[in-house]
Amino acid sequence: MKVAIFGATGAIGKTILWELMDRGHEVTAIVRDPSKVEMVHERLRVEKGDLLNPDQVADFTAGQEAVVSAYGPKFGEEEELLEVTRSLIEGVRRGKASRLVVVGGAGSLLTDSGEMLMDTPGFPEEVRTLAKAHLDAYGLIEESDIHWTYMSPAATITSGPRTGHFRIGMNRLVTDDLGESTISVGDFAAALVDELDDPQFIGSRFTVAY
């Protein structure tokens, strides 16, 4: 499969890139600084591009069977997420890529109380602005006319290993018997590429946790 990925130099994006390559996909990584892409492979093409430029997004996603966005804004720059999302949707539409899979946030997942995670007691106040930005970006994606999938992590994403064993949910936070919600970055990447290989959630959101 031909896959374009944005945000391939971040912790999550880098792991998704490795998972894509391990499964034999032909990948184009579009990044602001190509020198930060550590992998060299005959099936990997690295391009310098700006996710805020819909013309570039269209050019790089044209002819792709799937587009993955692992972009995540820095703290204090959350407003950029909406600009990036608009550019991404417009570019994918113009480029006529088959589908878009977006790595989003967990804050808007519903808990057992019926509240969104970001509205529950104990949710870190310093993360609330970012969680709200992810919710607004999700709204833009949900209203778009492209073939999209929005993937939320567990409440906590760790640097643990890839096990290949996890549970999948949709709009509700997945928790274990102790009420904890965690996933390793390796298993998050595995679940995302599983969705690329065998689509189950086109036009919807899903989440993964142990």
MDAnalysis code that builds the backbone (N, CA, C; Angstrom):
import MDAnalysis as mda
import numpy as np

u = mda.Universe.empty(630, n_residues=210, atom_resindex=np.repeat(np.arange(210), 3), trajectory=True)
u.add_TopologyAttr("name", ["N", "CA", "C"] * 210)
u.add_TopologyAttr("resid", np.arange(1, 211))
u.add_TopologyAttr("resname", ["MET", "LYS", "VAL", "ALA", "ILE", "PHE", "GLY", "ALA", "THR", "GLY", "ALA", "ILE", "GLY", "LYS", "THR", "ILE", "LEU", "TRP", "GLU", "LEU", "MET", "ASP", "ARG", "GLY", "HIS", "GLU", "VAL", "THR", "ALA", "ILE", "VAL", "ARG", "ASP", "PRO", "SER", "LYS", "VAL", "GLU", "MET", "VAL", "HIS", "GLU", "ARG", "LEU", "ARG", "VAL", "GLU", "LYS", "GLY", "ASP", "LEU", "LEU", "ASN", "PRO", "ASP", "GLN", "VAL", "ALA", "ASP", "PHE", "THR", "ALA", "GLY", "GLN", "GLU", "ALA", "VAL", "VAL", "SER", "ALA", "TYR", "GLY", "PRO", "LYS", "PHE", "GLY", "GLU", "GLU", "GLU", "GLU", "LEU", "LEU", "GLU", "VAL", "THR", "ARG", "SER", "LEU", "ILE", "GLU", "GLY", "VAL", "ARG", "ARG", "GLY", "LYS", "ALA", "SER", "ARG", "LEU", "VAL", "VAL", "VAL", "GLY", "GLY", "ALA", "GLY", "SER", "LEU", "LEU", "THR", "ASP", "SER", "GLY", "GLU", "MET", "LEU", "MET", "ASP", "THR", "PRO", "GLY", "PHE", "PRO", "GLU", "GLU", "VAL", "ARG", "THR", "LEU", "ALA", "LYS", "ALA", "HIS", "LEU", "ASP", "ALA", "TYR", "GLY", "LEU", "ILE", "GLU", "GLU", "SER", "ASP", "ILE", "HIS", "TRP", "THR", "TYR", "MET", "SER", "PRO", "ALA", "ALA", "THR", "ILE", "THR", "SER", "GLY", "PRO", "ARG", "THR", "GLY", "HIS", "PHE", "ARG", "ILE", "GLY", "MET", "ASN", "ARG", "LEU", "VAL", "THR", "ASP", "ASP", "LEU", "GLY", "GLU", "SER", "THR", "ILE", "SER", "VAL", "GLY", "ASP", "PHE", "ALA", "ALA", "ALA", "LEU", "VAL", "ASP", "GLU", "LEU", "ASP", "ASP", "PRO", "GLN", "PHE", "ILE", "GLY", "SER", "ARG", "PHE", "THR", "VAL", "ALA", "TYR"])
u.atoms.positions = np.array([
    [0.838, -1.185, 0.000],
    [0.000, 0.000, 0.000],
    [0.880, 1.246, 0.000],
    [0.468, 2.256, -0.746],
    [1.169, 3.539, -0.750],
    [0.575, 4.426, 0.339],
    [1.428, 4.842, 1.277],
    [0.968, 5.610, 2.430],
    [1.817, 6.864, 2.575],
    [1.170, 8.003, 2.765],
    [1.862, 9.246, 3.099],
    [1.650, 9.510, 4.579],
    [2.709, 9.930, 5.278],
    [2.578, 10.204, 6.701],
    [3.160, 11.573, 7.028],
    [2.383, 12.347, 7.776],
    [2.830, 13.631, 8.320],
    [3.125, 13.429, 9.810],
    [4.131, 14.132, 10.313],
    [4.469, 14.018, 11.727],
    [5.296, 12.788, 12.040],
    [6.113, 12.357, 11.088],
    [6.851, 11.098, 11.246],
    [8.089, 11.208, 12.116],
    [8.388, 12.399, 12.650],
    [9.565, 12.537, 13.505],
    [9.223, 12.608, 14.992],
    [7.948, 12.674, 15.323],
    [7.530, 12.650, 16.722],
    [7.563, 11.231, 17.268],
    [7.385, 11.092, 18.570],
    [7.467, 9.773, 19.204],
    [6.439, 8.802, 18.625],
    [5.203, 9.266, 18.451],
    [4.159, 8.400, 17.889],
    [4.370, 8.203, 16.393],
    [4.607, 9.302, 15.666],
    [4.785, 9.214, 14.223],
    [5.951, 8.335, 13.825],
    [7.046, 8.434, 14.552],
    [8.234, 7.623, 14.267],
    [7.918, 6.134, 14.419],
    [7.146, 5.812, 15.456],
    [6.800, 4.417, 15.700],
    [5.835, 3.899, 14.633],
    [4.907, 4.744, 14.205],
    [4.006, 4.360, 13.109],
    [4.813, 4.119, 11.836],
    [5.788, 4.976, 11.573],
    [6.634, 4.809, 10.391],
    [7.343, 3.462, 10.410],
    [7.915, 3.102, 11.545],
    [8.587, 1.808, 11.661],
    [7.606, 0.658, 11.427],
    [6.409, 0.771, 11.969],
    [5.400, -0.280, 11.799],
    [5.005, -0.411, 10.329],
    [4.832, 0.715, 9.659],
    [4.507, 0.696, 8.226],
    [5.598, 0.012, 7.419],
    [6.840, 0.343, 7.708],
    [7.947, -0.238, 6.974],
    [8.076, -1.728, 7.265],
    [7.888, -2.105, 8.512],
    [7.978, -3.524, 8.880],
    [6.938, -4.363, 8.145],
    [5.815, -3.753, 7.799],
    [4.741, -4.501, 7.127],
    [4.822, -4.398, 5.606],
    [5.851, -3.777, 5.096],
    [6.081, -3.792, 3.656],
    [5.411, -2.702, 2.855],
    [4.916, -1.649, 3.523],
    [4.252, -0.575, 2.800],
    [5.263, 0.353, 2.132],
    [4.808, 1.041, 1.104],
    [5.616, 2.040, 0.408],
    [5.233, 3.403, 0.973],
    [6.169, 4.069, 1.627],
    [5.829, 5.220, 2.466],
    [6.520, 6.499, 1.987],
    [5.744, 7.587, 2.001],
    [6.286, 8.930, 1.816],
    [6.106, 9.677, 3.132],
    [7.218, 10.098, 3.726],
    [7.168, 10.863, 4.980],
    [7.376, 12.334, 4.652],
    [6.387, 13.165, 4.990],
    [6.473, 14.604, 4.727],
    [6.742, 15.297, 6.056],
    [7.905, 15.945, 6.150],
    [8.347, 16.528, 7.413],
    [8.930, 17.916, 7.172],
    [8.976, 18.708, 8.233],
    [9.563, 20.046, 8.115],
    [11.086, 19.969, 8.002],
    [11.686, 18.989, 8.669],
    [13.141, 18.850, 8.661],
    [13.507, 17.408, 8.318],
    [13.804, 17.119, 7.045],
    [14.111, 15.739, 6.631],
    [15.287, 15.118, 7.379],
    [16.189, 15.931, 7.906],
    [17.349, 15.381, 8.612],
    [16.955, 14.660, 9.895],
    [15.738, 14.909, 10.384],
    [15.287, 14.273, 11.617],
    [14.717, 12.873, 11.385],
    [14.544, 12.483, 10.126],
    [14.082, 11.125, 9.824],
    [15.295, 10.210, 9.838],
    [15.343, 9.316, 10.814],
    [16.536, 8.505, 11.026],
    [16.605, 7.284, 10.109],
    [15.479, 6.878, 9.552],
    [15.442, 5.666, 8.740],
    [15.807, 5.933, 7.290],
    [16.523, 5.003, 6.697],
    [16.802, 5.015, 5.264],
    [16.371, 3.660, 4.713],
    [15.514, 3.672, 3.698],
    [15.013, 2.412, 3.149],
    [14.563, 2.651, 1.710],
    [14.673, 1.631, 0.878],
    [14.292, 1.771, -0.533],
    [12.798, 2.014, -0.710],
    [11.984, 1.627, 0.281],
    [10.543, 1.866, 0.194],
    [10.113, 3.148, 0.894],
    [11.077, 3.925, 1.377],
    [10.765, 5.165, 2.089],
    [11.283, 6.367, 1.318],
    [10.371, 7.296, 1.045],
    [10.744, 8.567, 0.426],
    [10.480, 9.667, 1.447],
    [11.456, 10.517, 1.665],
    [11.322, 11.613, 2.630],
    [11.267, 12.938, 1.881],
    [10.232, 13.727, 2.154],
    [10.035, 15.004, 1.478],
    [9.897, 16.114, 2.505],
    [10.420, 17.274, 2.166],
    [10.248, 18.441, 3.017],
    [8.930, 19.113, 2.645],
    [8.080, 19.318, 3.626],
    [6.788, 19.921, 3.341],
    [6.183, 20.562, 4.578],
    [5.190, 21.389, 4.341],
    [4.527, 22.133, 5.412],
    [3.070, 21.723, 5.478],
    [2.665, 21.155, 6.586],
    [1.289, 20.698, 6.768],
    [0.297, 21.847, 6.782],
    [0.770, 23.061, 6.978],
    [-0.106, 24.231, 6.954],
    [-0.363, 24.737, 5.544],
    [0.264, 24.118, 4.557],
    [0.109, 24.530, 3.165],
    [-0.737, 23.485, 2.428],
    [-2.025, 23.760, 2.175],
    [-2.886, 22.755, 1.546],
    [-2.441, 22.371, 0.139],
    [-1.763, 23.295, -0.566],
    [-1.258, 22.956, -1.898],
    [-0.199, 21.862, -1.803],
    [0.696, 21.985, -0.824],
    [1.716, 20.957, -0.638],
    [1.093, 19.647, -0.167],
    [0.117, 19.743, 0.725],
    [-0.573, 18.527, 1.181],
    [-1.198, 17.804, -0.002],
    [-1.827, 18.548, -0.895],
    [-2.455, 17.955, -2.081],
    [-1.420, 17.286, -2.966],
    [-0.293, 17.961, -3.174],
    [0.754, 17.408, -4.039],
    [1.310, 16.107, -3.473],
    [1.583, 16.086, -2.178],
    [2.218, 14.917, -1.574],
    [1.250, 13.763, -1.343],
    [-0.033, 14.038, -1.270],
    [-0.996, 12.964, -1.009],
    [-1.657, 12.438, -2.280],
    [-1.445, 13.103, -3.397],
    [-2.031, 12.643, -4.662],
    [-1.546, 11.231, -4.987],
    [-2.484, 10.350, -5.296],
    [-2.143, 8.987, -5.656],
    [-1.878, 8.056, -4.489],
    [-1.977, 8.566, -3.261],
    [-1.742, 7.726, -2.089],
    [-3.001, 6.935, -1.740],
    [-2.804, 5.706, -1.300],
    [-3.936, 4.884, -0.875],
    [-4.385, 5.238, 0.534],
    [-3.510, 5.833, 1.303],
    [-3.870, 6.279, 2.653],
    [-2.936, 7.406, 3.070],
    [-3.475, 8.299, 3.895],
    [-2.695, 9.392, 4.470],
    [-2.838, 9.297, 5.979],
    [-1.715, 9.355, 6.691],
    [-1.715, 9.321, 8.153],
    [-1.187, 10.652, 8.664],
    [-1.905, 11.259, 9.602],
    [-1.407, 12.454, 10.266],
    [-1.139, 12.128, 11.729],
    [0.143, 12.174, 12.098],
    [0.538, 11.997, 13.492],
    [1.005, 13.323, 14.069],
    [0.569, 14.404, 13.447],
    [0.941, 15.741, 13.917],
    [0.344, 16.011, 15.296],
    [1.154, 16.610, 16.155],
    [0.667, 17.037, 17.462],
    [1.274, 18.382, 17.806],
    [0.458, 19.360, 18.175],
    [0.996, 20.697, 18.484],
    [1.757, 20.712, 19.796],
    [2.676, 21.650, 19.920],
    [3.391, 21.848, 21.173],
    [2.477, 22.569, 22.156],
    [2.745, 22.379, 23.441],
    [1.992, 23.119, 24.444],
    [2.188, 24.621, 24.213],
    [1.097, 25.357, 24.258],
    [1.156, 26.791, 23.995],
    [0.885, 27.144, 22.550],
    [0.863, 26.123, 21.673],
    [0.603, 26.353, 20.254],
    [-0.604, 25.542, 19.788],
    [-1.527, 25.309, 20.721],
    [-2.678, 24.444, 20.427],
    [-3.549, 24.979, 19.302],
    [-3.595, 26.319, 19.138],
    [-4.457, 26.900, 18.103],
    [-4.027, 26.472, 16.705],
    [-2.762, 26.070, 16.561],
    [-2.279, 25.641, 15.247],
    [-2.961, 24.357, 14.788],
    [-3.461, 23.561, 15.745],
    [-4.081, 22.280, 15.396],
    [-5.270, 22.464, 14.461],
    [-6.093, 23.491, 14.689],
    [-7.246, 23.711, 13.817],
    [-6.800, 24.135, 12.421],
    [-5.775, 24.978, 12.346],
    [-5.254, 25.381, 11.038],
    [-4.704, 24.181, 10.280],
    [-3.956, 23.349, 10.971],
    [-3.396, 22.151, 10.357],
    [-4.513, 21.222, 9.884],
    [-5.543, 21.058, 10.699],
    [-6.642, 20.151, 10.341],
    [-7.374, 20.637, 9.105],
    [-7.634, 21.934, 9.021],
    [-8.291, 22.484, 7.832],
    [-7.428, 22.269, 6.587],
    [-6.129, 22.530, 6.706],
    [-5.208, 22.352, 5.593],
    [-5.140, 20.884, 5.166],
    [-5.106, 20.003, 6.151],
    [-5.028, 18.569, 5.884],
    [-6.267, 18.075, 5.142],
    [-7.444, 18.466, 5.621],
    [-8.692, 18.046, 4.972],
    [-8.752, 18.567, 3.541],
    [-8.435, 19.851, 3.356],
    [-8.477, 20.447, 2.023],
    [-7.464, 19.793, 1.099],
    [-6.251, 19.576, 1.603],
    [-5.217, 18.968, 0.776],
    [-5.533, 17.545, 0.379],
    [-6.038, 16.750, 1.317],
    [-6.403, 15.367, 1.012],
    [-7.548, 15.335, 0.006],
    [-8.504, 16.257, 0.157],
    [-9.607, 16.330, -0.796],
    [-9.090, 16.636, -2.201],
    [-8.236, 17.643, -2.287],
    [-7.695, 18.025, -3.597],
    [-6.793, 16.943, -4.190],
    [-6.010, 16.310, -3.324],
    [-5.102, 15.275, -3.798],
    [-5.811, 13.973, -4.135],
    [-7.069, 13.861, -3.726],
    [-7.901, 12.685, -4.002],
    [-7.288, 11.396, -3.444],
    [-6.639, 11.518, -2.283],
    [-6.147, 10.324, -1.598],
    [-7.342, 9.496, -1.137],
    [-7.149, 8.189, -1.041],
    [-8.276, 7.303, -0.752],
    [-8.860, 7.497, 0.641],
    [-7.994, 7.755, 1.636],
    [-8.508, 7.925, 2.993],
    [-7.496, 8.638, 3.871],
    [-7.989, 9.172, 4.993],
    [-7.167, 9.883, 5.964],
    [-7.356, 9.259, 7.339],
    [-6.247, 8.938, 8.007],
    [-6.289, 8.445, 9.381],
    [-5.549, 9.451, 10.256],
    [-6.232, 9.970, 11.258],
    [-5.678, 11.025, 12.097],
    [-5.448, 10.523, 13.519],
    [-4.243, 10.758, 14.033],
    [-3.948, 10.499, 15.440],
    [-4.469, 11.682, 16.241],
    [-5.432, 11.427, 17.106],
    [-6.051, 12.505, 17.867],
    [-5.783, 12.399, 19.348],
    [-6.659, 12.985, 20.136],
    [-6.504, 12.989, 21.582],
    [-7.511, 12.085, 22.269],
    [-7.279, 11.850, 23.558],
    [-8.164, 10.991, 24.348],
    [-9.143, 11.789, 25.200],
    [-8.931, 13.096, 25.323],
    [-9.706, 13.899, 26.259],
    [-11.198, 13.921, 26.019],
    [-11.616, 13.716, 24.769],
    [-13.049, 13.772, 24.467],
    [-13.722, 12.408, 24.496],
    [-12.968, 11.353, 24.835],
    [-13.590, 10.037, 25.000],
    [-14.515, 10.045, 26.213],
    [-15.610, 9.320, 26.134],
    [-16.573, 9.260, 27.227],
    [-16.131, 8.267, 28.297],
    [-16.334, 8.635, 29.544],
    [-16.015, 7.748, 30.656],
    [-17.293, 7.053, 31.135],
    [-17.146, 6.178, 32.112],
    [-18.313, 5.444, 32.633],
    [-19.350, 6.370, 33.237],
    [-18.920, 7.562, 33.676],
    [-19.861, 8.522, 34.269],
    [-20.667, 9.254, 33.206],
    [-20.287, 9.075, 31.939],
    [-20.957, 9.787, 30.856],
    [-20.296, 11.105, 30.510],
    [-19.316, 11.517, 31.332],
    [-18.567, 12.737, 31.053],
    [-17.417, 12.441, 30.095],
    [-16.979, 13.484, 29.374],
    [-15.747, 13.344, 28.630],
    [-14.587, 13.279, 29.609],
    [-13.553, 12.554, 29.245],
    [-12.401, 12.398, 30.126],
    [-11.863, 13.740, 30.599],
    [-11.815, 14.730, 29.701],
    [-11.232, 16.018, 30.071],
    [-12.109, 16.808, 31.043],
    [-13.342, 16.361, 31.273],
    [-14.235, 17.037, 32.216],
    [-14.316, 16.325, 33.561],
    [-13.557, 15.254, 33.726],
    [-13.605, 14.496, 34.973],
    [-12.636, 15.078, 36.002],
    [-12.928, 14.894, 37.274],
    [-12.007, 15.371, 38.321],
    [-10.634, 14.716, 38.173],
    [-9.616, 15.498, 38.357],
    [-8.264, 14.957, 38.287],
    [-7.611, 15.047, 36.923],
    [-8.405, 15.442, 35.892],
    [-7.782, 15.598, 34.577],
    [-6.799, 16.772, 34.654],
    [-5.560, 16.601, 34.178],
    [-4.547, 17.658, 34.333],
    [-4.977, 18.978, 33.696],
    [-5.002, 20.017, 34.487],
    [-5.444, 21.316, 34.004],
    [-4.560, 21.819, 32.863],
    [-3.267, 21.498, 32.924],
    [-2.343, 21.975, 31.897],
    [-2.554, 21.302, 30.544],
    [-3.325, 20.232, 30.528],
    [-3.585, 19.517, 29.275],
    [-4.951, 19.882, 28.697],
    [-5.771, 20.570, 29.464],
    [-7.151, 20.824, 29.071],
    [-7.257, 21.619, 27.758],
    [-6.407, 22.624, 27.577],
    [-6.459, 23.428, 26.345],
    [-6.149, 22.573, 25.132],
    [-5.168, 21.682, 25.269],
    [-4.824, 20.782, 24.172],
    [-5.965, 19.810, 23.894],
    [-6.581, 19.288, 24.949],
    [-7.696, 18.359, 24.780],
    [-8.862, 19.022, 24.051],
    [-9.136, 20.284, 24.408],
    [-10.213, 21.019, 23.745],
    [-9.885, 21.255, 22.275],
    [-8.613, 21.540, 21.978],
    [-8.202, 21.742, 20.585],
    [-8.395, 20.456, 19.783],
    [-8.058, 19.320, 20.394],
    [-8.266, 18.036, 19.710],
    [-9.756, 17.783, 19.468],
    [-10.590, 18.147, 20.423],
    [-12.039, 17.979, 20.251],
    [-12.547, 18.834, 19.090],
    [-12.099, 20.072, 19.014],
    [-12.521, 20.952, 17.928],
    [-12.027, 20.430, 16.582],
    [-10.799, 19.916, 16.557],
    [-10.252, 19.360, 15.315],
    [-11.041, 18.120, 14.889],
    [-11.413, 17.301, 15.862],
    [-12.229, 16.121, 15.573],
    [-13.561, 16.528, 14.935],
    [-14.136, 17.620, 15.432],
    [-15.383, 18.115, 14.849],
    [-15.229, 18.487, 13.393],
    [-14.116, 19.121, 13.042],
    [-13.858, 19.476, 11.641],
    [-13.735, 18.227, 10.776],
    [-13.024, 17.236, 11.283],
    [-12.836, 15.993, 10.527],
    [-14.161, 15.267, 10.351],
    [-14.940, 15.219, 11.426],
    [-16.224, 14.512, 11.406],
    [-17.187, 15.128, 10.402],
    [-17.100, 16.436, 10.213],
    [-18.000, 17.133, 9.293],
    [-17.491, 17.139, 7.851],
    [-16.287, 16.647, 7.629],
    [-15.695, 16.692, 6.289],
    [-16.322, 15.634, 5.382],
    [-16.049, 15.772, 4.081],
    [-16.622, 14.842, 3.103],
    [-15.584, 13.857, 2.570],
    [-14.469, 13.693, 3.286],
    [-13.454, 12.725, 2.880],
    [-13.652, 11.415, 3.649],
    [-12.958, 10.373, 3.228],
    [-13.001, 9.107, 3.950],
    [-11.991, 9.192, 5.093],
    [-12.496, 9.353, 6.316],
    [-11.625, 9.601, 7.453],
    [-11.779, 8.544, 8.533],
    [-10.730, 8.422, 9.338],
    [-10.756, 7.649, 10.579],
    [-9.992, 8.448, 11.613],
    [-10.552, 8.577, 12.806],
    [-9.920, 9.329, 13.887],
    [-9.570, 8.343, 14.974],
    [-8.303, 8.290, 15.362],
    [-7.843, 7.311, 16.346],
    [-7.384, 7.995, 17.616],
    [-8.041, 7.684, 18.712],
    [-7.679, 8.234, 20.020],
    [-6.855, 7.212, 20.801],
    [-5.821, 7.662, 21.511],
    [-5.083, 6.739, 22.359],
    [-5.830, 6.471, 23.657],
    [-5.238, 5.661, 24.498],
    [-5.745, 5.505, 25.865],
    [-5.461, 6.792, 26.634],
    [-5.922, 6.856, 27.864],
    [-5.677, 8.049, 28.680],
    [-4.184, 8.286, 28.871],
    [-3.430, 7.191, 28.962],
    [-1.972, 7.286, 29.113],
    [-1.307, 6.454, 28.034],
    [-0.374, 7.063, 27.305],
    [0.393, 6.337, 26.297],
    [1.831, 6.281, 26.775],
    [2.390, 5.079, 26.815],
    [3.712, 4.865, 27.394],
    [4.725, 4.475, 26.320],
    [5.978, 4.402, 26.721],
    [7.047, 4.010, 25.800],
    [7.279, 2.501, 25.823],
    [6.346, 1.757, 26.362],
    [6.496, 0.309, 26.483],
    [6.572, -0.395, 25.139],
    [6.837, -1.688, 25.139],
    [7.039, -2.451, 23.909],
    [5.741, -2.768, 23.172],
    [5.903, -3.200, 21.964],
    [4.779, -3.682, 21.151],
    [4.482, -5.120, 21.540],
    [3.256, -5.387, 21.975],
    [2.879, -6.749, 22.356],
    [1.935, -7.382, 21.339],
    [1.195, -6.547, 20.625],
    [0.204, -7.058, 19.691],
    [-1.101, -7.437, 20.362],
    [-1.210, -7.194, 21.666],
    [-2.421, -7.548, 22.418],
    [-3.014, -6.288, 23.036],
    [-4.223, -5.950, 22.633],
    [-4.897, -4.766, 23.145],
    [-6.380, -4.893, 22.844],
    [-7.161, -4.010, 23.455],
    [-8.599, -3.997, 23.220],
    [-8.984, -2.727, 22.471],
    [-10.041, -2.827, 21.708],
    [-10.484, -1.713, 20.868],
    [-11.862, -1.239, 21.314],
    [-12.032, 0.082, 21.347],
    [-13.328, 0.689, 21.619],
    [-13.601, 1.758, 20.584],
    [-14.706, 2.449, 20.768],
    [-15.034, 3.511, 19.821],
    [-15.005, 4.867, 20.519],
    [-16.141, 5.356, 20.989],
    [-16.167, 6.684, 21.596],
    [-16.005, 6.665, 23.117],
    [-15.881, 5.475, 23.683],
    [-15.780, 5.359, 25.139],
    [-14.371, 4.923, 25.533],
    [-13.843, 5.530, 26.588],
    [-12.519, 5.200, 27.101],
    [-12.462, 3.725, 27.488],
    [-11.445, 3.020, 27.021],
    [-11.255, 1.612, 27.370],
    [-10.383, 1.529, 28.616],
    [-10.876, 0.849, 29.649],
    [-10.142, 0.721, 30.914],
    [-9.997, -0.742, 31.305],
    [-9.023, -1.018, 32.177],
    [-8.838, -2.377, 32.683],
    [-9.645, -2.577, 33.973],
    [-9.427, -3.695, 34.649],
    [-10.200, -4.024, 35.856],
    [-9.959, -3.041, 36.993],
    [-8.837, -2.321, 36.936],
    [-8.515, -1.344, 37.978],
    [-8.946, 0.068, 37.588],
    [-9.591, 0.178, 36.427],
    [-10.034, 1.489, 35.968],
    [-8.959, 2.291, 35.263],
    [-7.806, 1.656, 34.998],
    [-6.711, 2.335, 34.317],
    [-6.872, 2.220, 32.805],
    [-6.383, 3.231, 32.088],
    [-6.456, 3.239, 30.632],
    [-5.074, 3.573, 30.089],
    [-4.375, 2.547, 29.585],
    [-3.015, 2.741, 29.082],
    [-2.799, 1.960, 27.793],
    [-1.834, 2.398, 27.018],
    [-1.398, 1.692, 25.808],
    [0.053, 2.099, 25.551],
    [0.843, 1.192, 25.048],
    [2.210, 1.555, 24.671],
    [2.187, 2.173, 23.284],
    [3.195, 2.985, 22.990],
    [3.260, 3.614, 21.681],
    [3.416, 2.560, 20.590],
    [4.088, 1.444, 20.917],
    [4.239, 0.371, 19.935],
    [2.927, -0.287, 19.576],
    [2.095, -0.545, 20.576],
    [0.797, -1.163, 20.306],
    [-0.184, -0.173, 19.689],
    [-0.051, 1.111, 20.034],
    [-0.875, 2.123, 19.374],
    [-0.579, 2.140, 17.887],
    [0.709, 2.126, 17.522],
    [1.103, 2.109, 16.115],
    [0.611, 0.844, 15.426],
    [0.718, -0.291, 16.122],
    [0.254, -1.553, 15.544],
    [-1.239, -1.510, 15.241],
    [-2.028, -0.956, 16.170],
    [-3.476, -0.873, 15.966],
    [-3.810, 0.060, 14.810],
    [-3.064, 1.148, 14.675],
    [-3.323, 2.080, 13.573],
    [-3.045, 1.416, 12.231],
    [-1.933, 0.713, 12.127],
    [-1.610, 0.065, 10.846],
    [-2.538, -1.121, 10.588],
    [-3.008, -1.777, 11.646],
    [-4.055, -2.796, 11.475],
    [-5.263, -2.190, 10.759],
    [-5.644, -0.979, 11.175],
    [-6.794, -0.305, 10.573],
    [-6.522, 0.044, 9.115],
    [-5.299, 0.404, 8.788],
    [-4.959, 0.658, 7.386],
    [-5.069, -0.620, 6.567],
    [-4.551, -1.712, 7.111],
    [-4.530, -2.975, 6.383],
    [-5.914, -3.606, 6.248],
    [-6.748, -3.408, 7.250],
    [-8.078, -4.018, 7.265],
    [-9.076, -3.002, 7.833],
    [-9.572, -2.085, 7.005],
    [-10.401, -0.974, 7.490],
    [-11.680, -1.442, 8.187],
    [-11.869, -0.933, 9.399],
    [-13.069, -1.227, 10.179],
    [-13.797, 0.042, 10.607],
    [-13.108, 1.194, 10.543],
    [-13.646, 2.397, 11.160],
    [-13.619, 3.601, 10.216],
    [-13.934, 3.387, 8.958],
    [-14.012, 4.522, 8.038],
    [-15.248, 5.352, 8.390],
    [-15.019, 6.665, 8.581],
    [-16.109, 7.548, 8.966],
    [-16.435, 7.497, 10.433],
    [-15.496, 7.018, 11.272],
    [-15.753, 6.954, 12.706],
    [-14.448, 7.031, 13.483],
    [-14.598, 7.105, 14.790],
    [-13.452, 7.144, 15.700],
    [-13.309, 5.806, 16.395],
    [-12.059, 5.463, 16.722],
    [-11.847, 4.306, 17.593],
    [-10.665, 4.578, 18.520],
    [-10.545, 3.743, 19.539],
    [-9.493, 3.907, 20.526],
    [-8.969, 2.540, 20.927],
    [-7.786, 2.503, 21.515],
    [-7.191, 1.243, 21.936],
    [-6.601, 1.385, 23.341],
    [-6.622, 0.306, 24.098],
    [-6.012, 0.270, 25.432],
    [-5.885, -1.194, 25.837],
    [-5.159, -1.414, 26.912],
    [-5.013, -2.798, 27.440],
    [-6.221, -3.170, 28.281],
])
